Structure formats: C-alpha cells, structure tokens
C-alpha cells in the first residue's frame, strides 16, 4: 500500500478475551506486511484501553504506528503526552493521535459531559495544543476555558523524529476549523468520488483523509458476492442504526444516513454495511481496477490518507493492496 494508509484494529467487544492479545498482534503484523503505515485503535466506554492495545501492536511489529483515538474526557492532556513519550522511551517508536471531539452520546452523558457539539471541538483544540506543546519540549502555561496548566514540562523528552501526526474528524465546519487550528489532517466519511471532486473546497494545512472500507477482487461478481456475504441485509441492524441516528449529533452520521441507499453495482460506492449498523463507513466494492480508479479520484480530489475498516483476514489486505497499486497506476 502507501505511507498514507491506516488499517483498523479489531475491538475487544468483538473478540473473546482469551484470544484478543493475539488478534491485536496478528492484525498489526498483517497491516505492516501489506505496507500500511499504521493502525487505528478505537476508544469508547465499552472496549479496553487503547493505549494498552497500542503497546501490544508496537511489540508485534517493526515500524507500524498505532493511531490512538484520544477522548479528552478520559485523560488529562499531560497524561496523553506522558504516554507518548513513555512509549518512545521504552520502545523507540512513534504513535499518531486521532483527536476525538465527540463519541457516543450515551458514553458522554454517563461521564457527566453535556458539552455541545461545537464546544467539544473548541475543547479538543485546547487539549491538543497542550499535548503538542509538551511534546515539542516547551514549558507550557495555559489559561483556557477547559484546561489550566502552569510552567508544565514533559520528562523524558520526546525525540523530534517521533512527534505524532494529528488527525481529527473534518466532516463538519467545527471539525474543519479545529483541524486548521491544530494543524491536523481532517478525516471525512466520504461521498462518492465524483461528488468529492465537484465539491472540492479549501484544504486544511494538515491535509484531508477518508475513512472507507474496501472489498476488491479480480472480478466484480466475486467482490460483490464477498461483500454481501460479509455484510448481509439485516433488518434488526437497520432498526438499531435508525435508533442511533435519533440520539446522534454527529454531522457525518446524519449526512451519510440522508443519502439514497440505492445499490447500483455499476458504482463501487456502497452504504449497505453502514445502513445496516454493521460498520461506520462507506465501502468501495468491485474489481481491483474499478476500486483503484475510484481511489485515484479521491487522491486527485486532495485526499492523501485512507483509514481502512477492520480487516477480516490477511487476504483482504492483500486484495486491498492490489487496488491501491491499481490506483497508483491510474495516477501515474
């Protein structure tokens, strides 16, 4: 694949405890062998701590960068910076940060957080600035709305070459503003590539990325067969998705849910798994060449980074790598 590719780690709620450690290591090794730069590690109230998962991924690989989801209401910014520099000190390895402003509303409410959507992004900006200041070796003093620190410094210092890359959701105006403020890459749950090409607007300094799944095969018929077997139509899942929509204030969630769910196999863009509550992102389905052409259009529209869905097996990453190879050929 390319340096701009992250896979996603399986969640603990989907894997038995007895085999979860090995599954983390397995998917991390698959990802590195397929050429991915890193692996996203989720966080929410219902799964194990992402920093412990990240350490297991580091131990199982040579250079893979865990992309750790960071929820401001879980940890003080100093604790995040300390975790990053500690992993660097112990393992000589870097992590990247997926800065969260939201999360599941019930999770936030159970933790006593009623902060409105736009204000959560403002809080994340304060949070990220303290983290990055500490990691750059600054003595940080901040008197913000949410965080106050005075003459704070980080020990041991972080080597500059291990500075994390920041990513943040960029589907809403508040998310894009936050990306600009902290120099983060803004990640979207994309529309079809032709719409992204037409709607191209100002790009944040950190660039743009997309969260997308890929199912690619030598033939389109095989790809769609695999897709429908992996994500069968599920009435209960559609009901669950509908209920989630009623309590979500997520801009991208509402935007994707409002799209026409019609499925036309002449287009690789597929929302079936999302609408059935089986995953959180669109999928691209088809031959390596057809999916590669769609990926190439996203690249041409300014999207430099791709965060892939959880791989079910090693073969899926090899097939996905072939689609990205076709994308490189289409852009050469």
BALOBA-1460 file (C-alpha; in Angstrom, 3 decimals):
// residues 332
<rec num="1" residu="x" x="0.000" y="0.000" z="0.000"/>
<rec num="2" residu="x" x="1.313" y="3.517" z="0.751"/>
<rec num="3" residu="x" x="2.543" y="5.652" z="3.642"/>
<rec num="4" residu="x" x="-0.888" y="7.281" z="3.802"/>
<rec num="5" residu="x" x="-2.746" y="4.093" z="4.779"/>
<rec num="6" residu="x" x="-4.008" y="3.062" z="8.202"/>
<rec num="7" residu="x" x="-5.892" y="-0.148" z="8.912"/>
<rec num="8" residu="x" x="-8.140" y="-0.554" z="11.980"/>
<rec num="9" residu="x" x="-7.634" y="-2.817" z="14.964"/>
<rec num="10" residu="x" x="-10.445" y="-5.205" z="15.965"/>
<rec num="11" residu="x" x="-12.409" y="-4.103" z="19.025"/>
<rec num="12" residu="x" x="-12.282" y="-6.135" z="22.238"/>
<rec num="13" residu="x" x="-16.070" y="-6.444" z="22.303"/>
<rec num="14" residu="x" x="-15.900" y="-8.485" z="19.072"/>
<rec num="15" residu="x" x="-13.128" y="-10.918" z="20.085"/>
<rec num="16" residu="x" x="-13.010" y="-13.355" z="23.052"/>
<rec num="17" residu="x" x="-10.702" y="-12.206" z="25.844"/>
<rec num="18" residu="x" x="-8.629" y="-15.389" z="25.594"/>
<rec num="19" residu="x" x="-7.608" y="-14.614" z="22.005"/>
<rec num="20" residu="x" x="-7.699" y="-10.815" z="21.874"/>
<rec num="21" residu="x" x="-3.988" y="-10.207" z="22.545"/>
<rec num="22" residu="x" x="-3.003" y="-12.493" z="19.697"/>
<rec num="23" residu="x" x="-5.620" y="-10.913" z="17.418"/>
<rec num="24" residu="x" x="-4.149" y="-7.448" z="18.023"/>
<rec num="25" residu="x" x="-0.676" y="-8.736" z="17.136"/>
<rec num="26" residu="x" x="-1.980" y="-10.665" z="14.127"/>
<rec num="27" residu="x" x="-3.798" y="-7.719" z="12.534"/>
<rec num="28" residu="x" x="-0.867" y="-5.414" z="13.300"/>
<rec num="29" residu="x" x="1.535" y="-7.774" z="11.506"/>
<rec num="30" residu="x" x="-0.834" y="-8.201" z="8.550"/>
<rec num="31" residu="x" x="-1.089" y="-4.425" z="8.284"/>
<rec num="32" residu="x" x="2.663" y="-3.882" z="8.349"/>
<rec num="33" residu="x" x="3.284" y="-6.700" z="5.857"/>
<rec num="34" residu="x" x="0.699" y="-5.155" z="3.494"/>
<rec num="35" residu="x" x="2.556" y="-1.841" z="3.585"/>
<rec num="36" residu="x" x="0.255" y="0.162" z="5.859"/>
<rec num="37" residu="x" x="1.846" y="2.973" z="7.854"/>
<rec num="38" residu="x" x="-0.304" y="2.472" z="10.913"/>
<rec num="39" residu="x" x="-3.388" y="1.019" z="12.559"/>
<rec num="40" residu="x" x="-6.287" y="2.918" z="14.131"/>
<rec num="41" residu="x" x="-7.145" y="1.883" z="17.692"/>
<rec num="42" residu="x" x="-10.675" y="2.805" z="18.799"/>
<rec num="43" residu="x" x="-11.745" y="4.068" z="22.195"/>
<rec num="44" residu="x" x="-15.130" y="4.193" z="23.913"/>
<rec num="45" residu="x" x="-16.720" y="3.144" z="27.198"/>
<rec num="46" residu="x" x="-17.336" y="-0.422" z="26.021"/>
<rec num="47" residu="x" x="-13.854" y="-1.579" z="24.958"/>
<rec num="48" residu="x" x="-10.410" y="-1.984" z="26.509"/>
<rec num="49" residu="x" x="-7.968" y="0.895" z="26.891"/>
<rec num="50" residu="x" x="-6.460" y="1.963" z="23.533"/>
<rec num="51" residu="x" x="-3.016" y="2.703" z="24.972"/>
<rec num="52" residu="x" x="-2.631" y="-0.879" z="26.166"/>
<rec num="53" residu="x" x="-3.745" y="-2.099" z="22.741"/>
<rec num="54" residu="x" x="-1.256" y="0.268" z="21.083"/>
<rec num="55" residu="x" x="1.607" y="-1.128" z="23.162"/>
<rec num="56" residu="x" x="0.735" y="-4.672" z="22.069"/>
<rec num="57" residu="x" x="0.702" y="-3.552" z="18.412"/>
<rec num="58" residu="x" x="4.103" y="-1.922" z="18.847"/>
<rec num="59" residu="x" x="5.538" y="-5.069" z="20.425"/>
<rec num="60" residu="x" x="4.317" y="-7.194" z="17.491"/>
<rec num="61" residu="x" x="5.737" y="-5.028" z="14.673"/>
<rec num="62" residu="x" x="8.876" y="-3.261" z="13.484"/>
<rec num="63" residu="x" x="7.644" y="0.191" z="12.476"/>
<rec num="64" residu="x" x="3.814" y="0.286" z="12.489"/>
<rec num="65" residu="x" x="2.407" y="3.470" z="14.075"/>
<rec num="66" residu="x" x="-0.691" y="2.935" z="16.226"/>
<rec num="67" residu="x" x="-3.228" y="5.692" z="15.540"/>
<rec num="68" residu="x" x="-4.655" y="6.042" z="19.036"/>
<rec num="69" residu="x" x="-8.121" y="7.523" z="19.436"/>
<rec num="70" residu="x" x="-7.882" y="10.162" z="22.171"/>
<rec num="71" residu="x" x="-11.015" y="11.185" z="24.101"/>
<rec num="72" residu="x" x="-10.443" y="14.396" z="26.136"/>
<rec num="73" residu="x" x="-12.796" y="13.394" z="28.950"/>
<rec num="74" residu="x" x="-10.807" y="10.195" z="29.616"/>
<rec num="75" residu="x" x="-7.326" y="11.610" z="30.212"/>
<rec num="76" residu="x" x="-5.715" y="14.932" z="31.106"/>
<rec num="77" residu="x" x="-3.575" y="16.230" z="28.191"/>
<rec num="78" residu="x" x="-0.434" y="15.804" z="30.306"/>
<rec num="79" residu="x" x="-1.246" y="12.091" z="30.730"/>
<rec num="80" residu="x" x="-1.524" y="11.699" z="26.945"/>
<rec num="81" residu="x" x="1.805" y="13.427" z="26.345"/>
<rec num="82" residu="x" x="3.398" y="11.307" z="29.077"/>
<rec num="83" residu="x" x="2.067" y="8.124" z="27.461"/>
<rec num="84" residu="x" x="3.519" y="9.101" z="24.062"/>
<rec num="85" residu="x" x="6.958" y="9.977" z="25.384"/>
<rec num="86" residu="x" x="6.995" y="6.862" z="27.605"/>
<rec num="87" residu="x" x="6.286" y="4.581" z="24.630"/>
<rec num="88" residu="x" x="9.040" y="6.376" z="22.712"/>
<rec num="89" residu="x" x="11.471" y="5.942" z="25.605"/>
<rec num="90" residu="x" x="10.640" y="2.261" z="26.156"/>
<rec num="91" residu="x" x="10.260" y="1.133" z="22.542"/>
<rec num="92" residu="x" x="11.818" y="3.844" z="20.356"/>
<rec num="93" residu="x" x="8.520" y="4.035" z="18.491"/>
<rec num="94" residu="x" x="6.002" y="6.677" z="17.474"/>
<rec num="95" residu="x" x="2.231" y="6.791" z="17.739"/>
<rec num="96" residu="x" x="-0.222" y="9.046" z="15.932"/>
<rec num="97" residu="x" x="-3.303" y="10.627" z="17.512"/>
<rec num="98" residu="x" x="-6.891" y="10.546" z="16.323"/>
<rec num="99" residu="x" x="-8.292" y="13.501" z="18.279"/>
<rec num="100" residu="x" x="-11.922" y="12.953" z="19.244"/>
<rec num="101" residu="x" x="-14.370" y="15.740" z="19.895"/>
<rec num="102" residu="x" x="-17.424" y="13.546" z="20.239"/>
<rec num="103" residu="x" x="-18.233" y="9.920" z="20.796"/>
<rec num="104" residu="x" x="-21.379" y="8.019" z="21.584"/>
<rec num="105" residu="x" x="-23.757" y="10.430" z="23.302"/>
<rec num="106" residu="x" x="-24.698" y="7.913" z="25.997"/>
<rec num="107" residu="x" x="-20.999" y="7.420" z="26.788"/>
<rec num="108" residu="x" x="-20.511" y="11.146" z="27.193"/>
<rec num="109" residu="x" x="-23.622" y="11.590" z="29.322"/>
<rec num="110" residu="x" x="-22.693" y="8.710" z="31.615"/>
<rec num="111" residu="x" x="-19.433" y="10.561" z="32.288"/>
<rec num="112" residu="x" x="-21.327" y="13.767" z="33.066"/>
<rec num="113" residu="x" x="-20.342" y="15.505" z="29.830"/>
<rec num="114" residu="x" x="-23.139" y="17.612" z="28.335"/>
<rec num="115" residu="x" x="-20.836" y="19.864" z="26.265"/>
<rec num="116" residu="x" x="-22.489" y="20.916" z="22.944"/>
<rec num="117" residu="x" x="-21.082" y="19.693" z="19.614"/>
<rec num="118" residu="x" x="-19.211" y="22.853" z="18.537"/>
<rec num="119" residu="x" x="-17.841" y="23.478" z="22.032"/>
<rec num="120" residu="x" x="-16.403" y="19.965" z="22.138"/>
<rec num="121" residu="x" x="-14.232" y="20.845" z="19.142"/>
<rec num="122" residu="x" x="-13.071" y="24.020" z="20.905"/>
<rec num="123" residu="x" x="-12.168" y="21.888" z="23.925"/>
<rec num="124" residu="x" x="-10.231" y="19.466" z="21.715"/>
<rec num="125" residu="x" x="-8.226" y="22.365" z="20.273"/>
<rec num="126" residu="x" x="-7.172" y="23.447" z="23.790"/>
<rec num="127" residu="x" x="-6.386" y="19.853" z="24.652"/>
<rec num="128" residu="x" x="-4.283" y="19.205" z="21.542"/>
<rec num="129" residu="x" x="-2.292" y="22.417" z="21.920"/>
<rec num="130" residu="x" x="-1.178" y="21.436" z="25.413"/>
<rec num="131" residu="x" x="-0.187" y="17.952" z="24.227"/>
<rec num="132" residu="x" x="1.783" y="19.160" z="21.215"/>
<rec num="133" residu="x" x="3.472" y="21.948" z="23.188"/>
<rec num="134" residu="x" x="4.694" y="19.448" z="25.765"/>
<rec num="135" residu="x" x="5.859" y="17.020" z="23.086"/>
<rec num="136" residu="x" x="7.834" y="19.785" z="21.358"/>
<rec num="137" residu="x" x="9.720" y="20.366" z="24.613"/>
<rec num="138" residu="x" x="8.010" y="23.645" z="25.529"/>
<rec num="139" residu="x" x="7.299" y="24.805" z="29.052"/>
<rec num="140" residu="x" x="3.531" y="25.122" z="28.774"/>
<rec num="141" residu="x" x="1.335" y="27.641" z="30.549"/>
<rec num="142" residu="x" x="-2.311" y="27.781" z="29.518"/>
<rec num="143" residu="x" x="-5.352" y="29.556" z="30.940"/>
<rec num="144" residu="x" x="-8.164" y="28.205" z="28.824"/>
<rec num="145" residu="x" x="-11.847" y="27.544" z="29.209"/>
<rec num="146" residu="x" x="-11.311" y="23.849" z="29.931"/>
<rec num="147" residu="x" x="-7.653" y="23.410" z="30.893"/>
<rec num="148" residu="x" x="-5.268" y="25.351" z="33.093"/>
<rec num="149" residu="x" x="-1.608" y="24.436" z="33.456"/>
<rec num="150" residu="x" x="1.366" y="26.462" z="34.674"/>
<rec num="151" residu="x" x="5.045" y="26.009" z="33.793"/>
<rec num="152" residu="x" x="4.369" y="22.408" z="32.786"/>
<rec num="153" residu="x" x="7.151" y="20.421" z="31.147"/>
<rec num="154" residu="x" x="7.470" y="16.829" z="29.928"/>
<rec num="155" residu="x" x="10.107" y="14.315" z="31.031"/>
<rec num="156" residu="x" x="11.581" y="12.283" z="29.454"/>
<rec num="157" residu="x" x="11.639" y="14.484" z="26.329"/>
<rec num="158" residu="x" x="10.256" y="13.154" z="23.065"/>
<rec num="159" residu="x" x="12.740" y="12.773" z="20.177"/>
<rec num="160" residu="x" x="11.595" y="15.130" z="17.428"/>
<rec num="161" residu="x" x="11.504" y="12.345" z="14.823"/>
<rec num="162" residu="x" x="8.822" y="10.564" z="16.912"/>
<rec num="163" residu="x" x="6.417" y="13.510" z="17.007"/>
<rec num="164" residu="x" x="2.876" y="12.215" z="16.389"/>
<rec num="165" residu="x" x="0.725" y="13.124" z="13.444"/>
<rec num="166" residu="x" x="-2.666" y="14.551" z="14.444"/>
<rec num="167" residu="x" x="-5.940" y="13.530" z="12.789"/>
<rec num="168" residu="x" x="-9.443" y="14.821" z="13.569"/>
<rec num="169" residu="x" x="-12.924" y="14.442" z="12.087"/>
<rec num="170" residu="x" x="-13.372" y="17.069" z="9.375"/>
<rec num="171" residu="x" x="-16.924" y="16.421" z="8.206"/>
<rec num="172" residu="x" x="-18.446" y="19.450" z="9.967"/>
<rec num="173" residu="x" x="-17.472" y="23.147" z="9.862"/>
<rec num="174" residu="x" x="-16.457" y="22.886" z="13.532"/>
<rec num="175" residu="x" x="-14.220" y="19.918" z="12.750"/>
<rec num="176" residu="x" x="-12.554" y="21.694" z="9.835"/>
<rec num="177" residu="x" x="-11.953" y="24.769" z="11.992"/>
<rec num="178" residu="x" x="-10.346" y="22.578" z="14.648"/>
<rec num="179" residu="x" x="-8.148" y="20.893" z="12.026"/>
<rec num="180" residu="x" x="-6.942" y="24.322" z="10.878"/>
<rec num="181" residu="x" x="-6.298" y="25.411" z="14.475"/>
<rec num="182" residu="x" x="-4.106" y="22.461" z="15.458"/>
<rec num="183" residu="x" x="-2.600" y="21.582" z="12.066"/>
<rec num="184" residu="x" x="-4.364" y="18.212" z="11.961"/>
<rec num="185" residu="x" x="-5.346" y="16.104" z="8.992"/>
<rec num="186" residu="x" x="-9.139" y="16.354" z="8.595"/>
<rec num="187" residu="x" x="-10.770" y="12.953" z="8.111"/>
<rec num="188" residu="x" x="-14.096" y="12.562" z="6.301"/>
<rec num="189" residu="x" x="-16.541" y="9.751" z="5.737"/>
<rec num="190" residu="x" x="-16.593" y="10.354" z="2.015"/>
<rec num="191" residu="x" x="-19.266" y="10.879" z="-0.569"/>
<rec num="192" residu="x" x="-18.725" y="9.153" z="-3.936"/>
<rec num="193" residu="x" x="-15.501" y="10.345" z="-5.530"/>
<rec num="194" residu="x" x="-17.208" y="12.289" z="-8.327"/>
<rec num="195" residu="x" x="-19.086" y="14.365" z="-5.730"/>
<rec num="196" residu="x" x="-15.891" y="14.971" z="-3.761"/>
<rec num="197" residu="x" x="-14.235" y="16.183" z="-6.976"/>
<rec num="198" residu="x" x="-17.087" y="18.635" z="-7.670"/>
<rec num="199" residu="x" x="-17.305" y="19.838" z="-4.066"/>
<rec num="200" residu="x" x="-13.592" y="20.444" z="-3.600"/>
<rec num="201" residu="x" x="-13.083" y="23.432" z="-1.307"/>
<rec num="202" residu="x" x="-10.317" y="24.890" z="0.867"/>
<rec num="203" residu="x" x="-7.999" y="22.265" z="2.313"/>
<rec num="204" residu="x" x="-6.745" y="22.466" z="5.904"/>
<rec num="205" residu="x" x="-2.948" y="22.771" z="6.225"/>
<rec num="206" residu="x" x="-2.715" y="19.228" z="7.589"/>
<rec num="207" residu="x" x="-4.471" y="17.779" z="4.533"/>
<rec num="208" residu="x" x="-7.529" y="15.564" z="4.071"/>
<rec num="209" residu="x" x="-8.210" y="11.891" z="4.651"/>
<rec num="210" residu="x" x="-11.100" y="9.477" z="4.247"/>
<rec num="211" residu="x" x="-12.471" y="6.620" z="6.334"/>
<rec num="212" residu="x" x="-13.529" y="3.860" z="3.952"/>
<rec num="213" residu="x" x="-13.742" y="0.088" z="3.594"/>
<rec num="214" residu="x" x="-12.505" y="-1.815" z="0.538"/>
<rec num="215" residu="x" x="-13.563" y="-5.175" z="-0.904"/>
<rec num="216" residu="x" x="-11.708" y="-5.765" z="-4.174"/>
<rec num="217" residu="x" x="-11.273" y="-8.919" z="-6.228"/>
<rec num="218" residu="x" x="-10.174" y="-9.964" z="-9.716"/>
<rec num="219" residu="x" x="-13.818" y="-9.951" z="-10.836"/>
<rec num="220" residu="x" x="-16.638" y="-7.635" z="-9.853"/>
<rec num="221" residu="x" x="-19.013" y="-10.576" z="-9.398"/>
<rec num="222" residu="x" x="-16.702" y="-12.146" z="-6.802"/>
<rec num="223" residu="x" x="-16.196" y="-8.841" z="-4.992"/>
<rec num="224" residu="x" x="-19.935" y="-8.221" z="-4.630"/>
<rec num="225" residu="x" x="-20.526" y="-11.820" z="-3.553"/>
<rec num="226" residu="x" x="-17.918" y="-11.443" z="-0.799"/>
<rec num="227" residu="x" x="-19.411" y="-8.088" z="0.199"/>
<rec num="228" residu="x" x="-22.968" y="-9.372" z="0.544"/>
<rec num="229" residu="x" x="-21.867" y="-12.498" z="2.413"/>
<rec num="230" residu="x" x="-19.813" y="-10.451" z="4.870"/>
<rec num="231" residu="x" x="-22.485" y="-7.778" z="5.303"/>
<rec num="232" residu="x" x="-25.881" y="-9.412" z="4.690"/>
<rec num="233" residu="x" x="-29.059" y="-7.359" z="4.747"/>
<rec num="234" residu="x" x="-30.116" y="-7.072" z="8.391"/>
<rec num="235" residu="x" x="-33.493" y="-5.651" z="9.427"/>
<rec num="236" residu="x" x="-32.539" y="-5.572" z="13.107"/>
<rec num="237" residu="x" x="-29.344" y="-3.731" z="12.204"/>
<rec num="238" residu="x" x="-31.330" y="-1.140" z="10.243"/>
<rec num="239" residu="x" x="-33.565" y="-0.563" z="13.249"/>
<rec num="240" residu="x" x="-30.521" y="-0.192" z="15.517"/>
<rec num="241" residu="x" x="-28.999" y="2.259" z="13.052"/>
<rec num="242" residu="x" x="-32.228" y="4.276" z="12.999"/>
<rec num="243" residu="x" x="-32.341" y="4.460" z="16.781"/>
<rec num="244" residu="x" x="-28.706" y="5.561" z="16.894"/>
<rec num="245" residu="x" x="-29.495" y="8.343" z="14.450"/>
<rec num="246" residu="x" x="-32.156" y="9.733" z="16.787"/>
<rec num="247" residu="x" x="-29.605" y="10.393" z="19.528"/>
<rec num="248" residu="x" x="-26.570" y="11.273" z="17.377"/>
<rec num="249" residu="x" x="-25.344" y="14.832" z="16.905"/>
<rec num="250" residu="x" x="-22.625" y="13.669" z="14.518"/>
<rec num="251" residu="x" x="-22.529" y="15.691" z="11.293"/>
<rec num="252" residu="x" x="-21.071" y="12.845" z="9.206"/>
<rec num="253" residu="x" x="-23.524" y="10.294" z="10.642"/>
<rec num="254" residu="x" x="-26.518" y="12.390" z="9.638"/>
<rec num="255" residu="x" x="-25.035" y="13.199" z="6.220"/>
<rec num="256" residu="x" x="-24.396" y="9.565" z="5.288"/>
<rec num="257" residu="x" x="-27.760" y="8.437" z="6.638"/>
<rec num="258" residu="x" x="-29.543" y="11.003" z="4.482"/>
<rec num="259" residu="x" x="-28.050" y="9.602" z="1.283"/>
<rec num="260" residu="x" x="-30.065" y="7.449" z="-1.122"/>
<rec num="261" residu="x" x="-29.326" y="3.840" z="-0.056"/>
<rec num="262" residu="x" x="-29.983" y="2.529" z="-3.575"/>
<rec num="263" residu="x" x="-27.367" y="-0.009" z="-4.655"/>
<rec num="264" residu="x" x="-26.071" y="0.028" z="-8.214"/>
<rec num="265" residu="x" x="-23.239" y="-2.418" z="-8.841"/>
<rec num="266" residu="x" x="-22.008" y="-0.239" z="-11.683"/>
<rec num="267" residu="x" x="-20.763" y="2.084" z="-8.914"/>
<rec num="268" residu="x" x="-18.256" y="0.817" z="-6.333"/>
<rec num="269" residu="x" x="-19.634" y="3.125" z="-3.596"/>
<rec num="270" residu="x" x="-21.743" y="1.082" z="-1.154"/>
<rec num="271" residu="x" x="-23.523" y="2.152" z="2.052"/>
<rec num="272" residu="x" x="-25.112" y="-1.233" z="2.826"/>
<rec num="273" residu="x" x="-22.950" y="-2.076" z="5.881"/>
<rec num="274" residu="x" x="-23.395" y="1.445" z="7.274"/>
<rec num="275" residu="x" x="-27.182" y="1.453" z="6.852"/>
<rec num="276" residu="x" x="-27.396" y="-1.998" z="8.449"/>
<rec num="277" residu="x" x="-25.450" y="-0.844" z="11.510"/>
<rec num="278" residu="x" x="-22.582" y="-3.242" z="10.722"/>
<rec num="279" residu="x" x="-19.835" y="-0.654" z="10.364"/>
<rec num="280" residu="x" x="-19.326" y="3.108" z="10.409"/>
<rec num="281" residu="x" x="-18.015" y="3.883" z="6.940"/>
<rec num="282" residu="x" x="-18.873" y="3.561" z="3.233"/>
<rec num="283" residu="x" x="-17.340" y="0.702" z="1.267"/>
<rec num="284" residu="x" x="-15.797" y="0.553" z="-2.196"/>
<rec num="285" residu="x" x="-16.601" y="-2.759" z="-3.895"/>
<rec num="286" residu="x" x="-15.516" y="-4.112" z="-7.290"/>
<rec num="287" residu="x" x="-12.522" y="-5.230" z="-9.304"/>
<rec num="288" residu="x" x="-9.051" y="-4.077" z="-8.310"/>
<rec num="289" residu="x" x="-9.047" y="-1.766" z="-11.326"/>
<rec num="290" residu="x" x="-12.507" y="-0.290" z="-10.674"/>
<rec num="291" residu="x" x="-11.877" y="0.274" z="-6.979"/>
<rec num="292" residu="x" x="-8.389" y="1.549" z="-7.822"/>
<rec num="293" residu="x" x="-9.862" y="4.077" z="-10.244"/>
<rec num="294" residu="x" x="-12.204" y="5.337" z="-7.503"/>
<rec num="295" residu="x" x="-9.304" y="5.578" z="-5.031"/>
<rec num="296" residu="x" x="-7.330" y="7.504" z="-7.664"/>
<rec num="297" residu="x" x="-10.184" y="10.003" z="-7.942"/>
<rec num="298" residu="x" x="-10.106" y="10.580" z="-4.190"/>
<rec num="299" residu="x" x="-6.361" y="11.150" z="-4.452"/>
<rec num="300" residu="x" x="-6.932" y="13.615" z="-7.295"/>
<rec num="301" residu="x" x="-9.548" y="15.401" z="-5.166"/>
<rec num="302" residu="x" x="-6.913" y="16.036" z="-2.489"/>
<rec num="303" residu="x" x="-7.336" y="13.112" z="-0.079"/>
<rec num="304" residu="x" x="-3.874" y="11.925" z="0.893"/>
<rec num="305" residu="x" x="-4.689" y="9.485" z="3.690"/>
<rec num="306" residu="x" x="-7.028" y="6.476" z="3.888"/>
<rec num="307" residu="x" x="-8.213" y="4.812" z="7.094"/>
<rec num="308" residu="x" x="-9.476" y="1.337" z="6.209"/>
<rec num="309" residu="x" x="-12.070" y="-0.712" z="8.076"/>
<rec num="310" residu="x" x="-11.156" y="-3.697" z="10.278"/>
<rec num="311" residu="x" x="-9.670" y="-6.443" z="8.037"/>
<rec num="312" residu="x" x="-11.309" y="-9.857" z="8.473"/>
<rec num="313" residu="x" x="-8.180" y="-11.713" z="7.343"/>
<rec num="314" residu="x" x="-4.759" y="-11.309" z="5.741"/>
<rec num="315" residu="x" x="-6.063" y="-11.991" z="2.243"/>
<rec num="316" residu="x" x="-8.352" y="-8.959" z="2.412"/>
<rec num="317" residu="x" x="-5.365" y="-6.684" z="2.980"/>
<rec num="318" residu="x" x="-3.507" y="-8.242" z="0.042"/>
<rec num="319" residu="x" x="-6.539" y="-7.650" z="-2.200"/>
<rec num="320" residu="x" x="-6.810" y="-4.085" z="-0.911"/>
<rec num="321" residu="x" x="-3.099" y="-3.535" z="-1.585"/>
<rec num="322" residu="x" x="-3.732" y="-4.621" z="-5.196"/>
<rec num="323" residu="x" x="-6.482" y="-1.981" z="-5.501"/>
<rec num="324" residu="x" x="-4.109" y="0.717" z="-4.239"/>
<rec num="325" residu="x" x="-1.499" y="-0.485" z="-6.698"/>
<rec num="326" residu="x" x="-4.087" y="-0.014" z="-9.452"/>
<rec num="327" residu="x" x="-4.789" y="3.470" z="-8.065"/>
<rec num="328" residu="x" x="-1.108" y="4.368" z="-8.320"/>
<rec num="329" residu="x" x="-1.116" y="3.141" z="-11.910"/>
<rec num="330" residu="x" x="-4.160" y="5.294" z="-12.685"/>
<rec num="331" residu="x" x="-2.460" y="8.408" z="-11.296"/>
<rec num="332" residu="x" x="0.982" y="7.772" z="-12.850"/>
